[in-house]
Amino acid sequence: MDLYPAIDVQGGRVARSPDRDPVAVAHQYARDGARWIHFVDLDRSLGGGGGGGGRGENRALARRVLAESPIPVQVGGGFTAETEIEEALTLGARRVIIGSAAAMDGPLVARLIARHGPERLAVGIDARDGRVAPRGSPATVLDVSPLELAKRLLAAGVRTIVYTDAARDGALAGADVPGARAIAALGFDVIVSGGVASLDDLRRARDARLAGAIVGRALHEGRFTLREALACLAG
């Protein structure tokens, strides 16, 4: 199981650690043993939009991280346009997460998978109260369940899902491991995101045989160290 320590940027700075350089953070994560970085433009994710790496100073930060990170970078944050996804891949993202809104466009997803390969793309399934709820539009809840969407994505050739319970994201309320496991049972590699607050949360994800977990706030607040998290997953 892989751990994905997050580097979130907002307003041209690293969220929760505004005095830290994102490239320095990436290098520190690599020294601590991480095999991946999860990079997110929060301005995009929360509805800001923008081009492949985000907008304004966030875009510049994304370019630097993609160019200088010593380990592979997975990029998320509500990617919905084909040109934006392709630009992020061209700039050096090892994997780009297609946003939930775009995931509803089956032909788009199938076209991207055919062009870039399933290893370069993941699809984000953001859920709220049992329905798909794309980020950036808090009032938008689609009339489809996460499992129903996942079945469509399986037919389109998707292999990797990043599953997030929107109500838990950033709340340190514990990840929705059962929801992630239900999607994994369809045959996906599932990375659970949102709410990881403790090493016990990571153990539950590991025991559920998930492919990975994204950790952000818990690391920044010192609830555990990256080395402790990696040791937990290896145990």
N, C-alpha and C positions, 0 to 999 in steps of 0.2 A: 504494500500500500504506500502510495506517495503522499507526502505532505507538501502543500502549496502555501508557503508564507506569502502574505499579501503585501503589495506596495500600492496603496491607494493615493491618488493625487486629486487635489481640488484647489481651484484658484491659483494654480501654478506652484503649489507646495505639497509636500507629503502630508497627508491627513494624519492627525494625531501626533505627528512628529515634525512640525513645520521647519525646524532648524536643521534637519538631517537631509543630506543629499541622497536622492533615490539611487544613484549608481553606487554610492558608498554602502547603502543598505543592502543592495543586491550582492555586493562583494562580501559583506559580513554574513549574509545568509549562506552564501557558498562556502565560506570558511567554516561555518558551523555545521555543514554537512548537507544542506538542502540540495536537491537535484532539480528543482524547478522554482521559478518565481511566478506569482500570480499578480499581474499588473492591471489596475483598473483606474480609468478616468471617471471619478465620481460625478463630475459635471455632466458627462455624457450619460452615465447610468441614471442620474436623477432627472434627466430630461434636457440636458444642454445640447445634445447632438454634436455635430462637427465632423471633420474629416477623419481619416484612418486612425490617427493617434490621438484624436481629441481635438480641442480647439485652443488657440492662443498658447499660453505658456505650458499648459498641460500637454499639448502636442509636442512642444520642444522637449519636455521631460520624457515623453514616451519614446521619442526618437533616440535620446541619449541612452535610456535603459536598454532598448532593443539593440543598439549598436555596441554597448559596452558591458552588458551583463555577462559574467563568466559562465553562467548556466542558462539553460533554455527558459524562455519566457512565454507564459500563457497570457493572452490579453483578453480582457472582458470589458463590459461596460455598455451593453445595449447595442451591439452592432446589428444594424438592420439592412443596410444598403450593400449591394454586391461590390461596388467600387471601393467602399470603405474597408470591407473585409480583405479584398485583394491588396489594397495599399498596405494594410498592417502586416500581411504576410510578406510582401515585398520588402518592407522595412526591417524584417528580421524576426517577427514573431514565429515561434515554433508551432504555436497553436492559437487560433482565434475562436472565441466563443460567439456563436450566432445567437442573437437575442431571441427571447420568446416570441415577440411580435413577428419577426422574420421567419421563425420556425413554423408558423402557420401556413407559410407559402411553400407547399411541398415541392413544386417544380424548382423554385430557387434553391432550396436545400439540396435537392438531387443534383442540380447543375453544379453547385459549388463542390459537392463531394466528388463528382466525376472529374472536375477540373483539377482539384488540389489534393484529393485523396483523403480518406477518413481520418488518417493520423494527424492531419494539419488543422482539422476543424472539430469543434465540439458544439453541442447545442445546449443553451441554457434553458432549463425549465423552471420558471419562477412560479410558485404556487401560493395561494391564499385561500383558506377555508375550502380546500379540496378542488379548486379550479385554477386554471392557468391565469396568472396576473402579471403581465409584462411590466418590467421596471420603467420608471419615468412617468408613469400614469397611474398614480395611486388609486384613482377611481375606476380604472379599467380592469374588469375581470371577464375573461372570455368564457363562453359556454362550452368548455371542454375540460376534462380532467387531465391531470398530469399523465396518468397511464394511457388515456386515449391518445394524447399527443405523442407519447413515446412510441406507441404502436405504429403510428404514421411515420415517424422518423426512422424506425427500424426498416420499414419498407423502402425508405429513401437511401439507405446505405449508411446511416449514421451509426457510429460505434461508441462514441463517448458523450455522456450527458453530465452537465453540471446542474445539480438539483439544489434549489434553494427554497426554503420556507420563508416567504417574505416577512411574516410576522416575527420571525426569530432573528432575521438578519441584523447584525450589529447590536443585538439585545442581550447577548450572553445568556440565552435561555436554554441552551442545549440544542444540538442539531437534530433535525428530523430524520433520524437513522431509519426508522421503519418505512417512511415514505421513499427514501433513497433505495432501500433494499427491495421494495416492491418493483421499482423500475429496473434495478439490476437483474431481477429474476427473469426479465424478458430477454436478457442476453447482452445488455449494455455494460460497458465500463462506466461506473457512476462515481463522480466526485461530489461529495456532499459539501454544501456551503451554507453559512448562516448559522450563528448561534453557538459555535464551539466555544466553550468556556473553561473546560477542564481536561485533564488527561483522561479522566473517565469517559468523556465524550469521544475522545480519540480511540480509546479501547473499544467502545461500542461499535464505532465505525469499522475498526479493524476486525472485530469478531463477526461483523456482518459481511465480511469479505468485499467491502467496497474498494474501488480502485484508488480513491484518494480523498483527502479532506483539505479544504481551504481554511486557513486560520489568519485572522487579522487582529481584531481588537484585543483578544486574549493575550497575544504576544506583546502588543504595544503597552498593555497595562501590567505586564509582568506576572500574569497568573501562572505562567510556566515559561521556560526558555525553549528556544528552538531545539537545542540539544536534548533537553528532557523529552520533548515531543517526539523526536526522531527515535530516541531510545525506547520510548513507550511503544511505538509502532513496530519496532524491531523485535520486541520481547514476545 
